[in-house]
Amino acid sequence: MEWNFAPVLGGMDLLLWGLLNTLKITGLALAFGVPLGLGLALMRLSTLRPVSMVSAFIIEFFRTTPPLVQLFWFFFAFPILFSINMTPFTAAIVTFSIQSSAFFAEIFRSGIQSIDHGQWEGSKAIGMNRNQSLRRVILPQAVKRMIPAFMERSIELLKTTTLVSTIAYTDLMYQANDLAQRTFRPLEVYSVVALIYFVLIFGFSQLSIMVERRLAKSGEGTVG
């Protein structure tokens, strides 16, 4: 066969629009997922057993069930059960925000628990309550250790967003499928899309490695 990228290059505006939508989904899922994850982590660390158990169930449920099943549930089942209109965009944001929060919760929990207990005792000795200690002393130290894990999870989220094409959201994969059908050049289209994802993910991966090395040189540990 002969390679012909001309039709693909002619449709690059569609692919770039899809890429923008992919990054939009990823960014918003991170914006909502990180604070939700922190909330779940604090609940998981709570001394109140019912609160901790509820958080543990949510975390494990969304970490262990397939994201595609979660996406279909929020898009197809949730509107039926609660009579709420759910667009593909909204379903994607809700699904990936909650799913990501479950993973971020474990990163937060590991980071907080990695801080020496003496830090808690020291902040208590100078008159801080638990919330003040967490906000002013523990979290600032823990977050530094969590940055590489956060970046790795963000990369996984970017990969997972390819699933939104199954509910007709116009992300990069959806536009690629459409362009492949229009041009009858699936090999060229998906080769270009693979290259786009490679450049994005490889770039983020290298940035994550650089950050981790810098933290290692500064004496800060990391959490997985």
C-alpha positions as a LaTeX table, in Angstrom:
\begin{tabular}{lrrr}
\hline
Residue & $x$ (\AA) & $y$ (\AA) & $z$ (\AA) \\
\hline
Met1 & 0.00 & 0.00 & 0.00 \\
Glu2 & 0.99 & 3.63 & $-0.43$ \\
Trp3 & 1.00 & 6.08 & 2.43 \\
Asn4 & $-0.93$ & 9.29 & 1.78 \\
Phe5 & $-1.03$ & 11.85 & 4.56 \\
Ala6 & $-2.52$ & 14.64 & 2.42 \\
Pro7 & $-6.14$ & 13.93 & 3.48 \\
Val8 & $-5.03$ & 13.81 & 7.12 \\
Leu9 & $-3.19$ & 17.10 & 6.89 \\
Gly10 & $-6.27$ & 18.59 & 5.27 \\
Gly11 & $-8.28$ & 17.59 & 8.32 \\
Met12 & $-5.76$ & 18.68 & 10.96 \\
Asp13 & $-8.12$ & 21.42 & 12.12 \\
Leu14 & $-10.54$ & 18.69 & 13.24 \\
Leu15 & $-7.80$ & 16.81 & 15.08 \\
Leu16 & $-6.54$ & 19.96 & 16.78 \\
Trp17 & $-10.08$ & 20.83 & 17.87 \\
Gly18 & $-10.42$ & 17.31 & 19.26 \\
Leu19 & $-7.08$ & 17.67 & 21.05 \\
Leu20 & $-8.29$ & 20.90 & 22.64 \\
Asn21 & $-11.41$ & 19.13 & 23.90 \\
Thr22 & $-9.27$ & 16.27 & 25.24 \\
Leu23 & $-7.11$ & 18.72 & 27.18 \\
Lys24 & $-10.21$ & 20.51 & 28.42 \\
Ile25 & $-11.66$ & 17.29 & 29.85 \\
Thr26 & $-8.32$ & 16.40 & 31.43 \\
Gly27 & $-7.82$ & 19.85 & 32.95 \\
Leu28 & $-11.31$ & 20.10 & 34.43 \\
Ala29 & $-11.17$ & 16.55 & 35.79 \\
Leu30 & $-7.92$ & 17.48 & 37.54 \\
Ala31 & $-9.36$ & 20.75 & 38.83 \\
Phe32 & $-12.25$ & 18.91 & 40.48 \\
Gly33 & $-10.52$ & 15.61 & 41.21 \\
Val34 & $-7.63$ & 16.96 & 43.28 \\
Pro35 & $-9.73$ & 18.78 & 45.94 \\
Leu36 & $-12.21$ & 15.89 & 46.00 \\
Gly37 & $-9.28$ & 13.54 & 46.52 \\
Leu38 & $-8.00$ & 15.61 & 49.42 \\
Gly39 & $-11.45$ & 15.52 & 51.00 \\
Leu40 & $-11.66$ & 11.74 & 50.61 \\
Ala41 & $-8.16$ & 11.33 & 52.04 \\
Leu42 & $-9.02$ & 13.38 & 55.13 \\
Met43 & $-12.19$ & 11.34 & 55.58 \\
Arg44 & $-10.15$ & 8.15 & 55.20 \\
Leu45 & $-7.77$ & 9.35 & 57.92 \\
Ser46 & $-10.61$ & 10.38 & 60.22 \\
Thr47 & $-10.76$ & 8.84 & 63.66 \\
Leu48 & $-14.52$ & 8.44 & 63.17 \\
Arg49 & $-14.87$ & 4.89 & 61.88 \\
Pro50 & $-18.13$ & 5.41 & 59.88 \\
Val51 & $-16.58$ & 8.38 & 58.03 \\
Ser52 & $-13.40$ & 6.43 & 57.32 \\
Met53 & $-15.36$ & 3.40 & 56.09 \\
Val54 & $-17.53$ & 5.46 & 53.73 \\
Ser55 & $-14.43$ & 7.07 & 52.24 \\
Ala56 & $-12.66$ & 3.71 & 51.92 \\
Phe57 & $-15.64$ & 2.27 & 50.04 \\
Ile58 & $-15.82$ & 5.21 & 47.61 \\
Ile59 & $-12.09$ & 5.07 & 46.99 \\
Glu60 & $-11.96$ & 1.33 & 46.39 \\
Phe61 & $-15.12$ & 1.30 & 44.29 \\
Phe62 & $-13.90$ & 3.92 & 41.84 \\
Arg63 & $-10.36$ & 2.53 & 41.77 \\
Thr64 & $-11.42$ & $-1.03$ & 40.98 \\
Thr65 & $-14.38$ & $-0.65$ & 38.61 \\
Pro66 & $-13.56$ & $-0.02$ & 34.92 \\
Pro67 & $-13.72$ & 3.67 & 33.96 \\
Leu68 & $-15.72$ & 2.81 & 30.84 \\
Val69 & $-18.43$ & 1.24 & 33.01 \\
Gln70 & $-18.43$ & 4.33 & 35.22 \\
Leu71 & $-18.71$ & 6.59 & 32.17 \\
Phe72 & $-21.63$ & 4.62 & 30.75 \\
Trp73 & $-23.36$ & 4.61 & 34.13 \\
Phe74 & $-23.20$ & 8.37 & 34.53 \\
Phe75 & $-24.19$ & 8.99 & 30.91 \\
Phe76 & $-26.97$ & 6.42 & 30.52 \\
Ala77 & $-28.16$ & 5.33 & 33.99 \\
Phe78 & $-27.75$ & 8.46 & 36.11 \\
Pro79 & $-30.19$ & 10.58 & 34.04 \\
Ile80 & $-32.82$ & 7.83 & 34.24 \\
Leu81 & $-32.52$ & 7.43 & 38.00 \\
Phe82 & $-32.41$ & 11.12 & 38.90 \\
Ser83 & $-34.15$ & 12.79 & 35.92 \\
Ile84 & $-31.12$ & 14.96 & 35.25 \\
Asn85 & $-29.98$ & 15.74 & 31.74 \\
Met86 & $-26.41$ & 14.57 & 31.28 \\
Thr87 & $-24.54$ & 15.74 & 28.19 \\
Pro88 & $-21.42$ & 13.84 & 27.05 \\
Phe89 & $-19.27$ & 16.70 & 28.35 \\
Thr90 & $-20.92$ & 16.71 & 31.78 \\
Ala91 & $-20.83$ & 12.92 & 32.07 \\
Ala92 & $-17.14$ & 12.91 & 31.20 \\
Ile93 & $-16.27$ & 15.60 & 33.76 \\
Val94 & $-18.29$ & 13.91 & 36.53 \\
Thr95 & $-16.88$ & 10.46 & 35.79 \\
Phe96 & $-13.23$ & 11.37 & 35.51 \\
Ser97 & $-13.33$ & 13.84 & 38.39 \\
Ile98 & $-14.68$ & 11.21 & 40.77 \\
Gln99 & $-12.54$ & 8.42 & 39.37 \\
Ser100 & $-9.41$ & 10.55 & 39.62 \\
Ser101 & $-10.30$ & 11.70 & 43.12 \\
Ala102 & $-10.17$ & 8.08 & 44.30 \\
Phe103 & $-6.58$ & 7.74 & 43.09 \\
Phe104 & $-5.59$ & 11.20 & 44.31 \\
Ala105 & $-7.04$ & 10.35 & 47.72 \\
Glu106 & $-4.57$ & 7.49 & 48.10 \\
Ile107 & $-1.72$ & 9.75 & 47.00 \\
Phe108 & $-2.75$ & 12.36 & 49.57 \\
Arg109 & $-3.11$ & 9.72 & 52.26 \\
Ser110 & 0.32 & 8.24 & 51.55 \\
Gly111 & 1.87 & 11.69 & 51.48 \\
Ile112 & 0.35 & 12.76 & 54.77 \\
Gln113 & 1.28 & 9.50 & 56.48 \\
Ser114 & 4.85 & 9.80 & 55.20 \\
Ile115 & 5.45 & 12.89 & 57.34 \\
Asp116 & 7.15 & 12.08 & 60.62 \\
His117 & 4.80 & 12.05 & 63.59 \\
Gly118 & 7.12 & 14.46 & 65.36 \\
Gln119 & 5.91 & 17.18 & 63.00 \\
Trp120 & 2.41 & 16.79 & 64.43 \\
Glu121 & 3.73 & 16.85 & 67.97 \\
Gly122 & 5.91 & 19.88 & 67.30 \\
Ser123 & 3.04 & 21.92 & 65.82 \\
Lys124 & 0.81 & 20.88 & 68.72 \\
Ala125 & 3.49 & 22.02 & 71.16 \\
Ile126 & 3.37 & 25.57 & 69.74 \\
Gly127 & $-0.39$ & 25.77 & 70.13 \\
Met128 & $-1.75$ & 24.59 & 66.78 \\
Asn129 & $-4.85$ & 22.42 & 66.62 \\
Arg130 & $-5.06$ & 19.44 & 64.22 \\
Asn131 & $-6.53$ & 21.43 & 61.32 \\
Gln132 & $-3.93$ & 24.18 & 61.64 \\
Ser133 & $-1.14$ & 21.62 & 61.83 \\
Leu134 & $-2.42$ & 19.87 & 58.72 \\
Arg135 & $-2.82$ & 23.09 & 56.74 \\
Arg136 & 0.33 & 24.92 & 57.80 \\
Val137 & 2.85 & 22.18 & 58.56 \\
Ile138 & 1.93 & 18.74 & 57.21 \\
Leu139 & 0.37 & 19.42 & 53.80 \\
Pro140 & 3.08 & 21.82 & 52.54 \\
Gln141 & 5.70 & 19.13 & 53.21 \\
Ala142 & 3.56 & 16.27 & 51.94 \\
Val143 & 2.61 & 17.97 & 48.68 \\
Lys144 & 6.27 & 18.22 & 47.64 \\
Arg145 & 6.59 & 14.47 & 48.00 \\
Met146 & 3.36 & 13.87 & 46.11 \\
Ile147 & 4.14 & 15.94 & 43.01 \\
Pro148 & 5.68 & 13.10 & 40.92 \\
Ala149 & 2.78 & 10.77 & 41.80 \\
Phe150 & 0.30 & 13.50 & 40.89 \\
Met151 & 1.98 & 13.99 & 37.54 \\
Glu152 & 1.98 & 10.26 & 36.79 \\
Arg153 & $-1.70$ & 10.05 & 37.66 \\
Ser154 & $-2.42$ & 13.03 & 35.42 \\
Ile155 & $-0.79$ & 11.19 & 32.54 \\
Glu156 & $-2.99$ & 8.16 & 33.21 \\
Leu157 & $-6.02$ & 10.44 & 33.23 \\
Leu158 & $-5.05$ & 11.87 & 29.84 \\
Lys159 & $-4.91$ & 8.33 & 28.45 \\
Thr160 & $-8.23$ & 7.39 & 30.00 \\
Thr161 & $-10.06$ & 10.34 & 28.42 \\
Thr162 & $-9.92$ & 8.51 & 25.08 \\
Leu163 & $-13.00$ & 6.66 & 26.34 \\
Val164 & $-15.22$ & 9.74 & 25.95 \\
Ser165 & $-15.43$ & 9.12 & 22.20 \\
Thr166 & $-17.74$ & 6.18 & 23.05 \\
Ile167 & $-20.43$ & 8.62 & 24.23 \\
Ala168 & $-19.99$ & 10.91 & 21.22 \\
Tyr169 & $-17.95$ & 13.65 & 22.87 \\
Thr170 & $-15.77$ & 15.31 & 20.23 \\
Asp171 & $-12.36$ & 14.57 & 21.72 \\
Leu172 & $-9.27$ & 13.68 & 19.70 \\
Met173 & $-10.27$ & 10.03 & 19.23 \\
Tyr174 & $-13.81$ & 10.93 & 18.16 \\
Gln175 & $-12.47$ & 13.36 & 15.56 \\
Ala176 & $-9.94$ & 10.77 & 14.42 \\
Asn177 & $-12.68$ & 8.18 & 13.89 \\
Asp178 & $-14.72$ & 10.73 & 11.95 \\
Leu179 & $-11.76$ & 11.76 & 9.80 \\
Ala180 & $-10.80$ & 8.14 & 9.11 \\
Gln181 & $-14.31$ & 7.42 & 7.84 \\
Arg182 & $-14.36$ & 10.53 & 5.67 \\
Thr183 & $-10.95$ & 10.02 & 4.07 \\
Phe184 & $-10.79$ & 6.20 & 4.04 \\
Arg185 & $-7.22$ & 6.56 & 5.36 \\
Pro186 & $-7.46$ & 4.99 & 8.84 \\
Leu187 & $-3.82$ & 3.93 & 8.92 \\
Glu188 & $-2.55$ & 7.46 & 8.34 \\
Val189 & $-5.12$ & 9.06 & 10.65 \\
Tyr190 & $-4.44$ & 6.81 & 13.62 \\
Ser191 & $-0.70$ & 7.01 & 13.03 \\
Val192 & $-0.89$ & 10.80 & 13.35 \\
Val193 & $-3.11$ & 10.53 & 16.44 \\
Ala194 & $-0.68$ & 8.07 & 18.03 \\
Leu195 & 2.14 & 10.52 & 17.35 \\
Ile196 & 0.17 & 13.36 & 18.95 \\
Tyr197 & $-0.46$ & 11.31 & 22.08 \\
Phe198 & 3.16 & 10.20 & 22.15 \\
Val199 & 4.46 & 13.78 & 22.03 \\
Leu200 & 2.06 & 14.87 & 24.80 \\
Ile201 & 2.58 & 11.93 & 27.13 \\
Phe202 & 6.30 & 11.61 & 26.55 \\
Gly203 & 6.69 & 15.32 & 27.27 \\
Phe204 & 4.73 & 15.04 & 30.52 \\
Ser205 & 6.67 & 11.91 & 31.48 \\
Gln206 & 10.01 & 13.63 & 31.00 \\
Leu207 & 8.80 & 16.60 & 33.04 \\
Ser208 & 7.74 & 14.20 & 35.81 \\
Ile209 & 11.18 & 12.57 & 35.79 \\
Met210 & 12.90 & 15.96 & 35.98 \\
Val211 & 10.74 & 17.01 & 38.93 \\
Glu212 & 11.38 & 13.73 & 40.75 \\
Arg213 & 15.13 & 14.05 & 40.26 \\
Arg214 & 15.10 & 17.62 & 41.50 \\
Leu215 & 13.15 & 16.60 & 44.60 \\
Ala216 & 15.60 & 13.76 & 45.19 \\
Lys217 & 18.54 & 16.18 & 45.01 \\
Ser218 & 16.83 & 18.54 & 47.44 \\
Gly219 & 16.43 & 15.70 & 49.93 \\
Glu220 & 12.65 & 15.39 & 49.60 \\
Gly221 & 11.26 & 11.88 & 49.37 \\
Thr222 & 8.44 & 10.91 & 47.03 \\
Val223 & 5.33 & 8.80 & 47.43 \\
Gly224 & 3.89 & 6.34 & 44.92 \\
\hline
\end{tabular}
